[in-house]
Amino acid sequence: MSSELQPLVIVIGAARSGTTVLGRILGEVPGFVAMNEHKYLWRIGSAYKNHDARTASEATPKTIKRIHNYCKAFQNKNGGNRIVEKTPPNCFRVEFIHKVFPDAVFIHIIRNGTESILSRVNMIESERRFPITSLRWWLRMPKRILAPLPWWEKPSLLIPFLRGVRNKLPGAKRVWGENYPGWNKDKGTLSPLQFAAKSWAESVRAARQGLTAVPENQRIEIRYEELIHNHENFLNQIAQLCKMSDDQSSQLLRIGTEELNSKGVSKWSSNYTNSDKAEIAPFVEELLLELGYKSVHAEPQTVQQ
């Protein structure tokens, strides 16, 4: 068992972009362990904020110590294996996390926004099926209560709980996505589709901007579509970034091949109406083209090689 906290592997990406599958693949490699979406960990010291963004200046010595202690305990509990962490809102915390863990490596996965956006809207419908009276709803409570927050920040856990109750009420307007700065205001003015579009764009832009503060040899940006179609190349790049042994690299390729061969690239784009495209274009068109994707009005939606 390692006596020191090993460098974390931070997987970031807008929600519904492939962070879960990539985090799961990495977490199954011998010597690594997934620590998925411990979202309250990253809110230590800012739990009462109404958005997810954090700056490097917020990484005070006390905050760094609390986060380090939690991660060290998690690592030791899991046989000293190296932590792979994935939490989509961390797109807005890259500089903060880099200050907390200067030796961490970052993997930013980007998926075509037109795919991510409709997948987000679908999540709204999925969550409608779980009312306040459902067992699944209440099973989330222990996770909140045991969140790694200092006692004076524990009351902040009531905020997402009450927000969730409100969103379950009949007639409540529901949106789904990261809490970017200004999200609460936009929730009242944007449609769920527009909100999903802006949330995707804000997440991608924030992550790319934050990663400019991270040394090049500690970060990589990959496209979900390219990972699916050419996974051997990109998994090898990830192995090099994480400084895996030859055996670990072989295991990553084996696990990744098995997992990614079953994944598709285009699932949602064909479901857009012309009206839908007109709604999201102002929020995503410029970024899609910047990233090498085709216009939201074009078909099919694929990354340009």
Number of C-alpha atoms within 10 A of each C-alpha: 10 12 9 10 19 18 15 19 27 24 26 31 31 31 26 20 26 21 25 20 14 22 23 20 25 27 22 16 23 15 16 22 24 22 20 18 15 14 17 16 17 22 22 22 20 18 21 14 12 15 18 21 21 21 15 14 9 17 21 13 9 11 19 18 13 17 20 15 13 12 19 20 12 18 24 16 11 16 13 20 21 26 26 25 25 25 21 25 25 27 29 30 23 27 26 22 23 22 20 20 19 15 15 20 24 29 23 23 22 27 29 24 27 29 20 23 31 21 19 24 20 14 14 15 13 10 14 12 10 13 16 16 8 10 10 11 14 12 10 11 13 9 12 17 13 10 18 20 23 13 8 9 16 17 13 15 17 12 13 12 14 11 10 15 14 15 18 18 12 7 8 10 13 19 23 21 24 24 17 21 16 10 19 12 9 17 17 13 10 16 16 22 20 25 25 28 27 25 25 29 20 21 25 25 14 20 25 16 15 19 22 12 12 19 13 12 11 16 20 17 17 16 17 23 21 17 21 19 15 13 18 16 12 19 22 16 15 22 18 14 18 20 11 18 12 11 11 17 21 16 18 24 22 15 16 23 17 12 15 17 11 8 13 11 17 14 12 15 23 12 11 15 11 10 8 15 20 14 16 21 19 14 19 24 20 14 18 21 14 10 15 13 21 18 19 25 15 11 10 12 21 19 17 9 6
